[in-house]
Amino acid sequence: MKVRRIIRNLVPVVAGFLLLGAPATFSKHLIAAAQSPEDNNLRAEIMNKALNKSQFKNVQVSVANGVANLTGTVDTFYWKQEADKRVHRTKGVKAVDNEIEVAGPEISDQQLGQKLATAIAYDRVGYGTTPFNAITVSVNNGVVTLGGTAYGPVDADSAVAVAENMKGVKDVINNISVDPVSPMDDQIRRAVYRAVYGFPSLNRYAINPAQPIRISVQNGNVTLFGVVDNQGDKDAAGIRANTVPGVFKVTNDLQVASQPQEK
């Protein structure tokens, strides 16, 4: 009876403290102390099954009223996302508050952007779609934004996976547009590829498996992306693309290596 009286007296004090703005860490400790047996069992389920991989060794879990709070660190953004998915799939979890931090190496945005752009450029080499992907990369305080266009959803998803698994990336924003499915556009892509890369002054660019001249096609509209050695190569690529039957318009966004990048 004395214990019950103490608990009853504590309830309004704790409630008042929380309403007056208790520090977040203290509030979490109070919540943790009040966890029900169901919450404790759910926490054990999460730790022993959902997050039982070595990649989650530095992740901590607390559960209150079926809401799982995740804190701690992981090596890459992929594992932060994976922790979220695994916990969401755990029976009994109502919501997930994912406060995990990505503890990758310190690397400048410029270095990270260059490294990631190269990795994505070579990502789908050998699958036949590389020259038709024009995916852009920008980095701000470790947050990566992917843009541009991809030939198909597989290529877009693969680029996102490359970014999520790269150490140093804190978050990934996917703004990649996937080209619409079109047999006519596929025919134009192949024809533009042959016209551009088959031209004597341009075929040396095909030596690089990441092929710096990218050909994006949507509804007969062709856009050329990438970097070429000189203005003559840029002009030649645009002219060659314009000779392909069925092409409505060619936008030549190729950059010349010796010139400042256009904005």
DAHU-V716886 format. One record per backbone hydrogen bond with DSSP energy under -0.5 kcal/mol. NH is the residue of the N-H (numbers start at 1). CO is the residue of the C=O. Records with the same first field share a line. If there is no record, write none. Layout:
NH=CO, CO
//
This chain:
5=1
6=2
7=3
8=4
9=5
10=6
11=7
12=8
13=9
14=10
15=11
16=12
17=13
18=14
19=15
20=16
21=18
27=23
28=24
29=25
30=26
31=27
32=28
33=29
34=30
35=32
40=36
41=37
42=38
43=39
44=40
45=41
46=42
47=43
48=44
49=45
50=45
51=46
52=49
56=53
57=54
59=56
60=71
62=69
64=67
67=64
68=66, 95
69=62
70=68, 97
71=60
73=58
74=101
77=169
78=164
80=76
81=77
82=78
83=79
84=80
85=81
86=82
87=83
88=84
89=85
90=87
93=90
94=66
95=66
97=68
98=96
99=70, 97
101=72
103=74, 101
107=105
112=108
113=109
114=110
115=111
116=112
117=113
118=114
119=115
120=116
121=117
122=118
123=119, 120
124=120
125=122
127=124
132=129
133=130
134=149
136=147
138=145
140=143
143=140
144=142, 171
145=138
146=144, 173
147=136
149=134
150=177
156=152
157=153
158=154
159=155
160=156
161=157
162=158
163=159
164=160
165=161
166=163
169=166
170=142
171=142
173=144
174=172
175=146, 173
177=148
179=150
186=182
187=183
188=184
189=185
190=186
191=187
192=188
193=189
194=190
195=191
196=192
197=193
198=194
199=196
202=199
203=199
205=202
206=203
207=204
208=205
209=207
211=208
214=212, 225
215=131
216=214, 223
218=221
221=218
222=220, 249
223=216
224=251
225=214, 223
228=255
234=230
235=231
236=232
237=233
238=234
239=235
240=236
241=237
242=238
243=239, 240
244=241
247=244
248=220
249=220
251=222
252=250
253=224, 251
255=226
257=228, 255
259=256
//
